Amino acid sequence: MDKKYQLKRKHHHIWAHYLKHWSLDDLNVWYTSKKGNFCRDSVYGLAAERDFYKINFLDDEDVRFIRGFSSLSPDELREVHDDYLKDFYIASMTAKLAESVKPPEQIKQSLDAFQHNVLENLHGSHENDVVEILTCLNRGDISVFETSENRVKFKQFFAMQMTRTKSFKKMAMSAVNRESFERNPNPPFSFEKYSQLREKNWWFLSYMFGMNIGSNLTATRHSDKHVLLINETSEPFITSDNPIINVHESLKNIPKGQAPEYMDAYYPLSPKYAYMINNSERYPSGKVSITRDEALKFNIRMAAKADEHVFAQTEAQLKEVKRLCKQRSKMA
């Protein structure tokens, strides 16, 4: 089969190249399994799900549903959303036309590849944009952000790392329940239909939300603090399948369902480095060396916010972090 028609079925919601930073042999990494066991395996088989980014072809109802979310965005972003939406809608109409006749095998293969590969390829393009940027950051060099092009690419990548995960999907799905939905005086759909359309079109919504967050990070660039954390302590950073988390202290006292006032977005890049985009005064912009106690607090938060998997260089560190998480949950 022509390579361009080969289907990408194993979709990584966490970049395998990123996980390699926690590997001591550039391939295998220690992690906690779904059942809480400690395992070691290849990064290419972890934080991935079959067809997680497979797109569903769109009909008029899907377009109306997606545009309802897009309408809440600024005009310039709505135009970007609409450009993507039009391309996917045209592909959908082509697919429907192909269904009504017996399409040549080449057309069928092309449509199958489009469904399975296009969103995975879009995320891959964001990853490729920042390979050199991450390499620089992981040697403590922030001069890479002297160009606006690199700053924009990194912020868009950063945003997509938030919205492409299973954790973000679960959070978004649980954010609107029947009670909150029915408080809308004129809902365009029933709650059952809304839930069905949200699940069907999540592939587009998640990418759209990533675009919006990336744009917002650019808009707030003068007020946010951009911080490269340097960890040279005996407590290396760990990461998880939910790698960007809000670590602001005010989260502890926020009622369920209420949006946080501050966002201190923490993203471990490797055992030695992490990046933060903060709208609080926790750290000044630039490079900051942290203490072992700070590193430990970040690791406990990271483990507590994981969906299924926590990743570290050693089994011993995973066991210790798990023990501390249990200890703190009992004290809470």
ROROMAR-695313 format. One record per residue (C-alpha): residue in three letters; y, x, z. Coordinates in Angstrom, 1 decimal, always signed. Each point is the difference from the previous one (the first is absolute). Layout:
BEGIN
residuo_y_x_z
ala_Y_X_Z;
...
END
This chain:
BEGIN
residuo_y_x_z
met_+0.0_+0.0_+0.0;
asp_+3.5_+1.1_-0.8;
lys_+1.6_+1.5_+3.2;
lys_+3.0_-2.4_-0.2;
tyr_-2.4_-2.9_+0.4;
gln_-1.8_+1.4_+3.1;
leu_+0.6_-2.3_+3.0;
lys_+1.4_+1.3_+3.2;
arg_-1.9_-2.1_+2.6;
lys_+0.4_+2.1_+3.2;
his_+3.6_-0.6_+0.9;
his_+1.4_+2.3_+2.8;
his_+2.5_-1.8_+2.2;
ile_+0.6_+3.4_+1.6;
trp_+0.4_+3.0_-2.4;
ala_-3.1_+2.2_+0.1;
his_+2.2_+3.1_-0.7;
tyr_+2.1_-0.9_+3.1;
leu_-3.2_-0.1_+2.2;
lys_-1.0_+3.4_-1.1;
his_+2.7_+1.5_+2.3;
trp_-2.3_-0.9_+2.9;
ser_-3.0_+1.7_-1.7;
leu_-1.1_+3.4_+1.1;
asp_-2.0_+0.5_-3.2;
asp_+2.4_-1.8_-2.4;
leu_-2.5_-2.8_-0.4;
asn_-1.4_-1.5_+3.1;
val_+1.8_-1.5_+2.9;
trp_-0.8_-1.4_+3.5;
tyr_+0.7_-3.7_+0.4;
thr_-0.9_-3.1_+2.1;
ser_-2.2_-2.5_-1.8;
lys_+0.4_-3.8_+0.0;
lys_-2.5_-0.1_+2.9;
gly_+1.9_+2.6_+2.0;
asn_-2.4_+2.9_-0.7;
phe_+1.2_+3.5_-0.7;
cys_-1.0_+1.2_-3.5;
arg_+0.8_+2.7_-2.5;
asp_+0.1_-0.7_-3.8;
ser_+1.8_+0.6_-3.2;
val_+3.6_-1.2_-0.3;
tyr_-0.9_-1.5_-3.4;
gly_-2.2_-2.6_+1.6;
leu_+2.3_-1.0_+2.8;
ala_+2.9_-2.5_+0.4;
ala_-1.0_-1.6_-3.3;
glu_-1.2_-3.4_-1.0;
arg_-1.7_-1.2_-3.2;
asp_+2.6_-1.8_-2.2;
phe_+2.6_-0.1_+2.7;
tyr_+2.8_+0.4_-2.7;
lys_-1.7_-2.1_-2.7;
ile_+2.6_-2.4_-1.4;
asn_-0.4_-3.7_-0.6;
phe_+1.4_-1.3_-3.3;
leu_+3.0_-2.2_+0.5;
asp_+0.7_-3.6_-0.9;
asp_+3.3_-2.0_+0.2;
glu_-0.8_-1.0_+3.6;
asp_-0.5_+3.7_+1.1;
val_+3.3_+1.0_-1.7;
arg_+1.9_-2.8_+1.8;
phe_-1.6_+1.1_+3.3;
ile_+0.8_+3.7_-0.4;
arg_+3.6_-0.8_-1.1;
gly_+0.4_-2.0_+3.2;
phe_-0.4_+3.2_+1.9;
ser_+2.0_+2.1_-2.4;
ser_+2.9_-2.5_+0.3;
leu_+0.7_+1.3_+3.5;
ser_+0.7_+3.5_-1.4;
pro_+3.3_+1.4_-1.3;
asp_+0.8_-0.7_-3.7;
glu_-0.8_+3.5_-1.2;
leu_-3.4_-0.1_+1.6;
arg_-0.8_-3.5_-1.3;
glu_+0.6_+1.4_-3.5;
val_-2.5_+2.9_+0.6;
his_-2.5_-2.5_+1.4;
asp_+0.4_-2.2_-3.0;
asp_-0.5_+2.8_-2.5;
tyr_-3.4_+0.8_+1.7;
leu_-0.8_-3.6_+0.2;
lys_+0.6_-0.6_-3.7;
asp_-2.3_+2.9_-1.0;
phe_-2.8_-1.4_+2.2;
tyr_+0.6_-3.5_-1.3;
ile_-0.3_+1.1_-3.6;
ala_-3.2_+1.8_+0.8;
ser_-1.3_-3.1_+1.7;
met_+0.8_-2.2_-3.1;
thr_-1.8_+2.6_-2.2;
ala_-3.1_-0.2_+2.3;
lys_+0.0_-3.8_-0.1;
leu_+0.2_+0.1_-3.8;
ala_-2.9_+2.4_-0.1;
glu_-2.0_-2.4_+2.2;
ser_+0.4_-2.8_-2.6;
val_-1.7_+2.1_-2.7;
lys_-2.7_+2.6_+0.0;
pro_+2.2_+3.1_+0.3;
pro_-1.0_+3.4_-1.5;
glu_-1.6_+2.2_+2.6;
gln_+2.9_+2.4_-0.2;
ile_+2.5_-2.8_+1.1;
lys_-2.3_-1.1_+2.8;
gln_-0.3_+3.6_+1.3;
ser_+3.7_+0.4_-0.2;
leu_+0.7_-3.1_+2.1;
asp_-2.6_+1.0_+2.5;
ala_+1.5_+3.4_+0.4;
phe_+3.5_-1.5_+0.3;
gln_-1.2_-2.2_+2.9;
his_-1.7_+2.7_+1.9;
asn_+2.2_+3.0_-0.8;
val_+3.6_-0.9_-0.4;
leu_+1.0_-0.4_+3.7;
glu_-2.1_+3.0_+1.0;
asn_+1.8_+2.0_-2.7;
leu_+3.4_-1.2_+1.2;
his_-0.8_+1.3_+3.5;
gly_-1.3_+3.2_-1.5;
ser_+3.3_+0.5_-1.8;
his_+1.9_-0.2_+3.4;
glu_-2.5_+2.5_+1.4;
asn_+0.5_+2.4_-2.9;
asp_+3.7_-0.2_+0.5;
val_-0.1_+1.5_+3.5;
val_-2.8_+2.6_-0.1;
glu_+2.4_+2.9_-0.1;
ile_+2.3_-1.7_+2.5;
leu_-2.8_-0.4_+2.5;
thr_-1.1_+3.6_-0.6;
cys_+3.5_+1.1_+0.9;
leu_+0.2_-2.2_+3.1;
asn_-3.4_+1.3_+1.2;
arg_+1.4_+3.5_+0.1;
gly_+3.1_-1.1_+1.8;
asp_+2.4_+0.0_-3.0;
ile_+2.4_-2.9_-0.1;
ser_+2.2_+1.6_-2.7;
val_-2.1_-2.0_-2.5;
phe_+2.2_-3.0_+0.9;
glu_+3.1_+1.7_-1.3;
thr_-0.4_-2.0_-3.3;
ser_+0.5_-3.7_+0.0;
glu_-2.9_-0.4_-2.4;
asn_-2.5_+1.4_+2.6;
arg_+1.6_-2.1_+2.8;
val_-0.5_-3.2_-2.0;
lys_-3.5_+0.8_-1.1;
phe_-1.0_+0.8_+3.6;
lys_+1.5_-3.2_+1.4;
gln_-1.8_-2.1_-2.6;
phe_-3.3_+1.8_+0.8;
phe_+0.7_-0.5_+3.7;
ala_+0.5_-3.7_-0.4;
met_-3.1_-0.4_-2.1;
gln_-2.1_+1.7_+2.7;
met_+1.1_-2.8_+2.3;
thr_-0.7_-3.0_-2.3;
arg_-3.2_+1.2_-1.8;
thr_-2.2_+0.0_+3.1;
lys_-2.5_-2.6_+1.3;
ser_+1.9_+0.0_+3.2;
phe_+3.3_-1.1_-1.7;
lys_-1.9_-2.7_-1.8;
lys_-1.5_-1.4_+3.2;
met_+3.4_+0.1_+1.8;
ala_+1.7_-1.8_-2.9;
met_-2.8_-2.6_-0.2;
ser_+0.2_-0.7_+3.7;
ala_+3.9_-0.2_+0.0;
val_+0.0_-3.5_-1.4;
asn_-2.3_-2.5_+1.6;
arg_-0.2_-3.7_-0.5;
glu_+2.5_-0.8_+2.8;
ser_+2.7_+2.4_-1.3;
phe_-0.6_-1.1_-3.6;
glu_+0.4_-3.7_+0.8;
arg_+3.3_+0.6_+1.6;
asn_+1.3_+0.5_-3.6;
pro_+1.6_-3.5_-0.7;
asn_-0.9_+0.1_-3.8;
pro_-3.0_+2.3_-0.5;
pro_-0.8_+0.4_-3.8;
phe_-3.7_+0.1_+0.8;
ser_-2.4_-1.3_+2.6;
phe_-1.1_+2.6_+2.6;
glu_-3.4_+0.2_-1.6;
lys_+1.4_+0.6_-3.4;
tyr_+2.5_+2.5_+1.3;
ser_-2.8_+2.0_+1.7;
gln_-2.1_-0.1_-3.1;
leu_+2.9_+1.2_-2.2;
arg_+1.0_+2.7_+2.5;
glu_-3.6_+1.4_+0.0;
lys_-0.3_-0.2_-3.8;
asn_+3.3_+1.7_-0.7;
trp_+0.1_+2.5_+2.9;
trp_-0.5_+2.9_-2.5;
phe_+3.4_-0.8_-1.4;
leu_+1.7_-0.9_+3.2;
ser_-1.0_+3.2_+1.8;
tyr_+1.4_+2.1_-2.8;
met_+3.2_-2.1_-0.1;
phe_+0.5_+0.4_+3.7;
gly_-0.5_+3.8_-0.4;
met_+2.8_+0.0_-2.6;
asn_+2.3_-1.9_+2.3;
ile_-0.6_+2.3_+3.0;
gly_+0.5_+3.1_-2.1;
ser_+3.3_-1.5_-1.3;
asn_+1.1_-0.8_+3.6;
leu_-0.8_+3.6_+1.1;
thr_+2.3_+1.2_-2.7;
ala_+2.7_-2.5_+1.0;
thr_-0.1_+1.1_+3.7;
arg_-0.2_+3.7_-0.8;
his_+3.3_+0.8_+1.7;
ser_-0.8_-1.7_+3.3;
asp_-3.7_+0.8_+0.3;
lys_-1.2_+3.2_+1.6;
his_-2.5_+2.0_-2.2;
val_-2.0_+2.3_+2.2;
leu_-2.8_+2.5_-0.6;
leu_-1.9_+0.4_+3.2;
ile_-1.6_+3.4_+0.6;
asn_-3.1_+0.0_+2.2;
glu_-1.1_+3.5_+1.1;
thr_-1.6_-1.2_+3.2;
ser_-3.7_-0.2_+1.0;
glu_+0.0_-3.8_-1.0;
pro_+0.0_-0.2_-3.8;
phe_+1.1_-3.2_-1.6;
ile_-2.7_-2.5_-1.0;
thr_+0.3_-2.7_-2.6;
ser_-1.6_-3.4_-0.8;
asp_-0.5_-2.6_-2.8;
asn_+3.3_-1.4_+1.1;
pro_+2.0_+3.3_-0.3;
ile_+3.6_-1.2_+0.4;
ile_+0.8_-1.8_+3.2;
asn_+3.0_-1.0_+2.0;
val_+0.1_+2.1_+3.2;
his_+3.3_-1.2_+1.5;
glu_-0.4_-0.7_+3.7;
ser_+1.6_-3.5_-0.2;
leu_-3.1_-1.3_-1.7;
lys_-1.7_-0.2_+3.4;
asn_+2.3_-2.8_+1.1;
ile_+0.3_-2.1_-3.2;
pro_-1.4_-3.5_+0.0;
lys_-2.8_-0.7_-2.5;
gly_+1.4_-0.9_-3.4;
gln_+3.4_+1.4_+0.6;
ala_+1.3_+2.7_-2.3;
pro_+0.8_+3.4_+1.7;
glu_+3.6_+1.0_+0.3;
tyr_-0.8_+3.7_-0.7;
met_-2.3_+1.6_-2.5;
asp_-1.1_+3.6_+0.8;
ala_-2.5_+0.4_-2.8;
tyr_-2.4_+2.8_+0.8;
tyr_-2.3_+1.6_-2.7;
pro_-2.2_+3.0_+0.8;
leu_-0.2_+2.3_-3.0;
ser_-2.6_+2.4_+1.4;
pro_-1.1_+1.2_+3.5;
lys_+3.2_+2.1_+0.2;
tyr_+2.7_-2.1_-1.7;
ala_+1.1_-3.6_+0.1;
tyr_+2.9_-1.8_-1.6;
met_+2.2_-2.7_+1.6;
ile_+2.6_-2.4_-1.4;
asn_+1.8_-1.4_+3.0;
asn_+2.9_-2.4_+0.5;
ser_+0.2_+0.9_+3.7;
glu_+1.4_+3.1_+1.6;
arg_-3.4_+1.3_+1.1;
tyr_+0.3_+3.3_-2.0;
pro_+2.8_+1.6_-2.0;
ser_-0.5_+0.4_-3.8;
gly_-1.7_+3.2_-1.0;
lys_-2.8_+2.0_+1.5;
val_-1.1_-0.7_+3.6;
ser_-2.7_+1.9_+1.9;
ile_-1.8_-2.3_+2.4;
thr_-1.9_+0.4_+3.3;
arg_-3.7_-0.5_+0.6;
asp_+0.8_-3.2_+2.0;
glu_+1.9_-1.4_-3.0;
ala_-2.8_+0.8_-2.4;
leu_-2.5_-1.6_+2.3;
lys_+2.1_-3.2_+0.2;
phe_+0.2_-0.1_-3.8;
asn_-3.8_+0.4_-0.3;
ile_-0.7_-2.7_+2.5;
arg_+2.3_-2.4_-1.9;
met_-1.6_+0.9_-3.3;
ala_-3.5_-0.6_+1.3;
ala_+1.1_-3.3_+1.6;
lys_+1.5_-1.3_-3.2;
ala_-2.9_+1.0_-2.3;
asp_-1.8_-2.7_-1.9;
glu_-3.5_+1.5_-0.1;
his_+0.2_+3.8_-0.3;
val_+1.7_+2.8_+1.9;
phe_-0.1_+3.5_-1.6;
ala_+0.1_+3.4_+1.7;
gln_-1.1_+3.6_-0.6;
thr_-2.6_+0.0_+2.8;
glu_-2.3_-2.5_+1.7;
ala_+1.2_+1.2_+3.3;
gln_+3.5_-1.1_-0.6;
leu_-1.1_-3.4_-1.2;
lys_-2.0_-0.5_+3.2;
glu_+2.9_+1.1_+2.2;
val_+2.5_-2.3_-1.8;
lys_-2.4_-2.9_+0.3;
arg_-0.5_+0.7_+3.7;
leu_+3.7_+0.0_+0.6;
cys_+0.5_-3.2_-2.0;
lys_-2.5_-1.8_+2.2;
gln_+1.5_+1.4_+3.1;
arg_+3.5_-1.2_-0.9;
ser_-1.2_-3.4_-1.1;
lys_-1.5_-0.5_+3.4;
met_+3.3_+1.0_+1.7;
ala_+2.0_-2.4_-2.2;
END
